[in-house]
Amino acid sequence: MEKNPAAGAPIAVDRPLLDIADLSVEYRTFDGVVSAVNGLNLSIGAGENLGLVGETGAGKTTTALTVLKLLPPRVGFVTGGRVVFEGRDLLRAPEHDMQTVRGNRISMIFQNPMTSLNPVFTVEQQIQGVLMQHQHLSKEEAKERVGAMLELVGISRRRALEYPHQFSGGMRQRVSIAIALSCNPKLLIADEPTTALDVTIQAQVLKLMNDLKSQFNTSTIMITHDLGIVAENCDTVAVMYAGTVVERAPVKDLFEDPRHPYTVGLFGSLPDPDSTKERLDPIPGSPPDPMALPAGCHFAPRCRKKRPECDEARPVLRQTAAGHYVMCHLAREDAGAGTGTGVGADAGVSSAGGDAR
């Protein structure tokens, strides 16, 4: 990965839209220090759909909140790294500048709409406020746009004057999506946006997000447990474990040839209709305590292919094929499907979707 530009420097044409380098984040609690993100490296290009997957507690949401500088005050702290968006390090940007970025250049669909929507304002007021602040529309222009955005996510514009508590959980999530999409952001961070939606609305929302990509070259970070959604909607997949990316690859490559033992384990935990196995092969054990991470590879205590060096030294993220990066001591450049040399060569992985939790 190339070095990030200094804060405020112009971005080169071939640089990614968002470049996260060596990011570390911790939560300082009364019980101790929680290492939520540990030396994470991640980038996304213009118009790219990136799927961010991993078990609960892997640091996916913390990474997203850090990009927007929304970590809880006096508890969440960035201890290292950079978050460069359009050539500028957001971690160094003053709060006034971040207010022009949030909801405008970068939008986020939060996981829990009940806490992300304001209960004392109508849906119309909440979407209208975003449009007036960032798009500089008049009150009447914003009002008309509110109706159009609600209909885009399957809600009648006649319900614009209602309050969040008058909507079901799925409809509140659709309102949150309408707010996030209203300013046609360059980067959309979607934190499990379809969790509370039925299958029909889920398909509509995913189509809407894909249409944004086509019309406005919008980039999307899709945080999800659903590997089926990743397979259908993402260009690239990044797998997180214990606060860092352990594997990243184009979606087709990762589904056909996973190379990190953790990724192989995720697929082994999913039902495969084409397999003759009678039982699934789940990953043994549990994720490590973020307050006491292992000294070497964080996955080593659960890894069936562990070697002595895995307990002693933390591996680096290395390229094993074009666009395919793996953080594992066992990763080889000659790893690949059919060669019998890759970490996941004997995994028998199917491309069927499923839940990665």
C-alpha positions as CSV (number, residue, x, y, z in Angstrom):
1,M,0.0,0.0,0.0
2,E,1.3,3.4,-0.9
3,K,1.9,6.0,1.8
4,N,-1.1,8.2,2.4
5,P,-0.9,11.9,1.4
6,A,-0.6,14.5,4.1
7,A,-3.8,16.1,5.4
8,G,-5.2,18.4,2.9
9,A,-3.0,17.3,0.0
10,P,-4.7,16.8,-3.4
11,I,-5.6,13.3,-4.3
12,A,-4.0,11.6,-7.3
13,V,-6.2,10.2,-10.0
14,D,-5.3,6.6,-9.2
15,R,-5.6,6.8,-5.5
16,P,-8.6,5.2,-3.7
17,L,-11.5,7.2,-2.6
18,L,-11.0,6.0,1.0
19,D,-7.7,4.8,2.3
20,I,-7.4,3.5,5.9
21,A,-3.8,2.9,7.0
22,D,-2.6,1.2,10.2
23,L,-5.7,2.3,12.1
24,S,-5.9,1.4,15.8
25,V,-8.8,2.2,18.1
26,E,-9.4,1.4,21.7
27,Y,-12.1,1.8,24.3
28,R,-11.0,2.9,27.7
29,T,-13.5,1.5,30.3
30,F,-13.6,1.1,34.0
31,D,-12.8,-2.6,33.5
32,G,-9.8,-2.0,31.3
33,V,-8.7,-1.1,27.7
34,V,-10.5,-2.8,24.9
35,S,-8.5,-3.1,21.7
36,A,-11.3,-2.8,19.1
37,V,-9.3,-2.1,16.0
38,N,-5.6,-3.2,15.6
39,G,-3.5,-1.9,12.7
40,L,-6.2,-2.2,10.2
41,N,-5.5,-1.4,6.5
42,L,-8.4,-1.0,4.1
43,S,-9.1,1.0,0.9
44,I,-12.0,1.4,-1.5
45,G,-12.0,2.9,-4.9
46,A,-14.6,5.1,-6.6
47,G,-17.7,3.2,-7.5
48,E,-16.6,0.1,-5.7
49,N,-18.8,-2.1,-3.5
50,L,-16.8,-3.5,-0.6
51,G,-18.3,-6.2,1.7
52,L,-16.9,-6.1,5.3
53,V,-17.7,-9.4,7.0
54,G,-16.7,-11.2,10.3
55,E,-18.1,-12.3,13.6
56,T,-19.8,-10.0,16.0
57,G,-17.1,-8.0,17.9
58,A,-14.6,-8.1,15.0
59,G,-14.4,-4.2,14.9
60,K,-16.5,-3.6,11.8
61,T,-18.9,-1.0,13.2
62,T,-16.0,0.7,15.2
63,T,-14.1,1.1,11.9
64,A,-17.1,2.7,10.3
65,L,-17.7,5.1,13.3
66,T,-14.0,6.1,13.2
67,V,-14.3,7.1,9.6
68,L,-17.0,9.6,10.5
69,K,-15.3,10.5,13.8
70,L,-18.3,9.3,15.8
71,L,-16.6,7.3,18.4
72,P,-18.2,7.8,21.9
73,P,-16.5,10.7,23.6
74,R,-14.2,10.1,26.6
75,V,-14.3,6.4,25.9
76,G,-13.3,5.7,22.3
77,F,-9.8,6.8,21.2
78,V,-7.8,6.5,18.0
79,T,-4.3,5.5,19.0
80,G,-2.7,5.4,15.5
81,G,-3.2,5.4,11.7
82,R,-4.9,7.6,9.1
83,V,-8.3,7.7,7.4
84,V,-7.7,9.5,4.1
85,F,-10.9,10.4,2.2
86,E,-10.6,12.3,-1.2
87,G,-7.0,13.1,-0.3
88,R,-7.6,14.4,3.2
89,D,-6.9,12.8,6.6
90,L,-10.3,12.9,8.3
91,L,-8.7,12.2,11.7
92,R,-7.0,15.6,11.5
93,A,-10.0,17.5,10.2
94,P,-11.7,19.9,12.6
95,E,-15.3,19.2,13.7
96,H,-16.6,22.1,11.5
97,D,-15.2,20.4,8.4
98,M,-16.6,17.0,9.4
99,Q,-20.1,18.5,9.6
100,T,-19.8,19.1,5.8
101,V,-18.7,15.5,5.2
102,R,-21.1,13.6,7.4
103,G,-24.4,13.0,5.6
104,N,-23.2,14.7,2.5
105,R,-19.9,13.2,1.1
106,I,-20.1,10.2,3.4
107,S,-23.4,8.8,4.7
108,M,-24.0,5.9,7.1
109,I,-27.0,3.7,7.5
110,F,-26.9,2.7,11.2
111,Q,-27.6,-0.7,12.5
112,N,-30.4,0.3,14.9
113,P,-32.9,2.9,13.5
114,M,-34.6,3.3,16.8
115,T,-31.6,5.0,18.2
116,S,-30.5,6.8,15.0
117,L,-33.8,8.6,14.4
118,N,-34.9,11.5,16.6
119,P,-38.2,10.6,18.4
120,V,-39.4,14.2,18.7
121,F,-39.2,15.2,15.0
122,T,-41.3,14.0,12.2
123,V,-39.8,11.9,9.4
124,E,-40.2,14.9,7.0
125,Q,-38.3,17.2,9.4
126,Q,-35.4,14.8,9.7
127,I,-34.9,14.3,6.0
128,Q,-35.7,17.9,5.2
129,G,-33.0,19.1,7.6
130,V,-30.3,17.1,5.9
131,L,-31.3,18.4,2.4
132,M,-31.5,22.0,3.5
133,Q,-28.1,21.9,5.2
134,H,-26.1,20.0,2.6
135,Q,-28.0,20.6,-0.6
136,H,-29.0,24.2,0.2
137,L,-32.6,23.6,-1.0
138,S,-35.4,25.8,0.0
139,K,-38.0,24.4,2.5
140,E,-40.5,23.7,-0.3
141,E,-37.9,22.1,-2.5
142,A,-36.7,19.9,0.3
143,K,-40.3,19.0,1.2
144,E,-40.9,17.7,-2.3
145,R,-37.6,15.8,-2.3
146,V,-38.6,14.1,1.0
147,G,-41.7,12.6,-0.6
148,A,-39.6,11.3,-3.5
149,M,-37.0,9.7,-1.2
150,L,-39.7,8.0,0.9
151,E,-41.3,6.5,-2.1
152,L,-37.9,5.3,-3.3
153,V,-37.7,3.1,-0.2
154,G,-41.3,1.9,-0.3
155,I,-43.0,4.4,2.1
156,S,-46.0,6.5,1.0
157,R,-45.2,10.2,1.1
158,R,-48.4,10.7,3.0
159,R,-46.7,9.3,6.1
160,A,-44.0,12.0,6.0
161,L,-45.6,13.9,8.9
162,E,-45.6,10.9,11.2
163,Y,-43.0,10.3,14.0
164,P,-40.6,7.3,14.2
165,H,-42.6,5.5,16.9
166,Q,-45.5,5.3,14.5
167,F,-43.5,3.1,12.1
168,S,-42.5,-0.6,12.4
169,G,-38.9,-1.5,12.9
170,G,-38.4,-2.3,9.2
171,M,-40.0,1.0,8.1
172,R,-37.8,2.9,10.5
173,Q,-34.8,1.3,8.8
174,R,-36.1,2.4,5.5
175,V,-36.4,6.0,6.7
176,S,-32.8,5.8,7.9
177,I,-31.8,4.6,4.4
178,A,-33.8,7.4,2.8
179,I,-31.9,10.0,5.0
180,A,-28.5,8.4,4.1
181,L,-29.2,8.4,0.3
182,S,-30.9,11.8,0.1
183,C,-27.7,13.7,-0.7
184,N,-26.2,11.2,-3.2
185,P,-23.0,10.6,-1.1
186,K,-19.7,9.6,-2.7
187,L,-19.3,6.9,0.0
188,L,-22.2,5.0,1.7
189,I,-21.4,3.0,4.8
190,A,-24.2,0.5,5.4
191,D,-24.1,-1.2,8.8
192,E,-26.3,-4.3,8.3
193,P,-28.9,-2.2,6.4
194,T,-31.2,-5.1,5.6
195,T,-31.4,-6.9,9.0
196,A,-34.8,-5.7,10.0
197,L,-36.3,-5.9,6.5
198,D,-38.5,-8.6,4.9
199,V,-37.1,-10.2,1.7
200,T,-39.1,-8.1,-0.7
201,I,-38.0,-4.8,0.8
202,Q,-34.5,-6.1,1.2
203,A,-34.2,-6.7,-2.5
204,Q,-35.6,-3.2,-3.2
205,V,-33.1,-1.5,-0.9
206,L,-30.2,-3.4,-2.4
207,K,-31.3,-2.5,-5.9
208,L,-31.6,1.1,-4.9
209,M,-28.0,1.1,-3.5
210,N,-26.8,-0.5,-6.7
211,D,-28.6,2.1,-8.8
212,L,-26.8,4.8,-6.8
213,K,-23.5,3.2,-7.8
214,S,-24.5,3.2,-11.5
215,Q,-25.9,6.7,-11.5
216,F,-23.5,8.6,-9.2
217,N,-20.5,6.3,-9.0
218,T,-21.2,5.9,-5.3
219,S,-18.9,3.6,-3.3
220,T,-20.4,1.4,-0.7
221,I,-19.0,-0.4,2.4
222,M,-21.5,-3.1,3.2
223,I,-21.1,-4.4,6.8
224,T,-23.0,-7.6,7.0
225,H,-23.1,-11.2,8.3
226,D,-24.9,-12.4,5.3
227,L,-22.5,-13.8,2.8
228,G,-25.3,-14.2,0.2
229,I,-25.7,-10.4,0.1
230,V,-22.0,-10.1,-0.3
231,A,-21.9,-12.5,-3.2
232,E,-24.8,-10.8,-5.0
233,N,-23.9,-7.1,-4.4
234,C,-20.2,-6.6,-3.7
235,D,-17.1,-6.4,-5.9
236,T,-14.6,-7.0,-3.2
237,V,-14.7,-8.7,0.2
238,A,-12.6,-7.9,3.3
239,V,-12.8,-10.4,6.2
240,M,-12.2,-9.0,9.7
241,Y,-11.1,-10.8,12.8
242,A,-10.1,-9.4,16.2
243,G,-9.9,-5.8,14.9
244,T,-8.0,-6.2,11.6
245,V,-8.5,-7.4,8.0
246,V,-7.1,-11.0,7.7
247,E,-8.1,-11.5,4.1
248,R,-9.2,-9.3,1.2
249,A,-10.0,-10.4,-2.4
250,P,-12.4,-9.9,-5.3
251,V,-15.7,-11.6,-4.3
252,K,-15.4,-14.4,-6.9
253,D,-11.8,-15.2,-5.8
254,L,-12.6,-15.3,-2.1
255,F,-15.7,-17.5,-2.5
256,E,-13.9,-20.0,-4.8
257,D,-10.5,-19.9,-3.1
258,P,-10.4,-18.7,0.5
259,R,-6.9,-18.7,1.8
260,H,-7.0,-17.6,5.5
261,P,-7.9,-20.4,7.9
262,Y,-10.5,-18.1,9.5
263,T,-12.2,-17.5,6.1
264,V,-12.1,-21.2,5.3
265,G,-13.8,-21.8,8.7
266,L,-16.5,-19.3,8.0
267,F,-17.5,-21.1,4.8
268,G,-17.1,-24.5,6.6
269,S,-19.8,-23.3,9.1
270,L,-22.4,-22.8,6.3
271,P,-24.8,-25.4,5.0
272,D,-23.9,-26.6,1.5
273,P,-26.7,-28.2,-0.5
274,D,-24.2,-29.9,-2.8
275,S,-22.1,-31.4,0.0
276,T,-22.5,-35.0,1.2
277,K,-21.3,-34.2,4.7
278,E,-23.8,-34.9,7.4
279,R,-22.5,-32.2,9.9
280,L,-21.1,-28.7,9.5
281,D,-17.5,-28.0,10.4
282,P,-17.6,-24.9,12.6
283,I,-14.6,-22.9,13.9
284,P,-13.6,-24.2,17.3
285,G,-13.5,-21.9,20.3
286,S,-14.5,-18.2,20.6
287,P,-13.0,-15.0,19.4
288,P,-10.2,-13.7,21.7
289,D,-10.9,-11.3,24.5
290,P,-10.1,-7.8,23.1
291,M,-8.7,-6.8,26.5
292,A,-6.1,-9.6,26.3
293,L,-5.3,-10.4,22.7
294,P,-2.8,-13.1,21.9
295,A,0.8,-12.0,21.3
296,G,1.2,-13.6,17.9
297,C,-1.5,-14.3,15.4
298,H,-4.9,-13.5,16.9
299,F,-6.5,-16.5,15.3
300,A,-3.8,-18.9,16.4
301,P,-5.7,-20.3,19.5
302,R,-8.6,-21.5,17.2
303,C,-6.5,-22.5,14.1
304,R,-6.2,-26.1,13.1
305,K,-3.1,-25.4,11.0
306,K,-1.2,-23.5,13.7
307,R,2.6,-23.6,13.7
308,P,5.0,-22.5,16.5
309,E,5.7,-19.1,14.9
310,C,1.9,-18.4,14.9
311,D,2.1,-18.0,18.7
312,E,5.2,-15.8,18.6
313,A,4.9,-13.3,15.7
314,R,2.0,-11.5,14.2
315,P,1.7,-12.1,10.5
316,V,1.6,-9.3,7.9
317,L,-0.9,-8.8,5.2
318,R,0.7,-10.1,2.1
319,Q,-0.4,-10.4,-1.5
320,T,-0.8,-14.0,-2.7
321,A,-2.4,-13.4,-6.1
322,A,-3.7,-10.5,-8.1
323,G,-5.9,-8.5,-5.7
324,H,-5.8,-11.2,-3.1
325,Y,-4.2,-10.3,0.3
326,V,-3.9,-12.7,3.3
327,M,-2.6,-12.1,6.8
328,C,-1.2,-15.6,7.6
329,H,2.2,-17.2,8.1
330,L,0.9,-20.1,5.9
331,A,0.0,-17.9,2.9
332,R,2.0,-18.7,-0.3
333,E,2.2,-16.9,-3.6
334,D,1.5,-20.2,-5.4
335,A,-1.7,-20.9,-3.4
336,G,-4.7,-21.4,-5.6
337,A,-7.7,-23.5,-6.3
338,G,-6.7,-26.9,-7.7
339,T,-3.0,-26.7,-6.8
340,G,-3.3,-28.3,-3.4
341,T,-0.9,-25.7,-1.9
342,G,-3.2,-23.0,-0.6
343,V,-4.5,-22.7,2.9
344,G,-8.0,-23.2,1.7
345,A,-7.2,-25.7,-1.1
346,D,-8.8,-28.6,0.7
347,A,-11.7,-26.7,2.2
348,G,-14.3,-27.8,-0.4
349,V,-15.9,-24.4,-0.3
350,S,-19.1,-23.7,-2.0
351,S,-20.2,-20.2,-3.2
352,A,-23.6,-20.6,-1.5
353,G,-24.6,-17.6,0.7
354,G,-25.2,-17.8,4.4
355,D,-24.8,-16.1,7.7
356,A,-21.2,-15.5,8.9
357,R,-22.1,-15.0,12.6
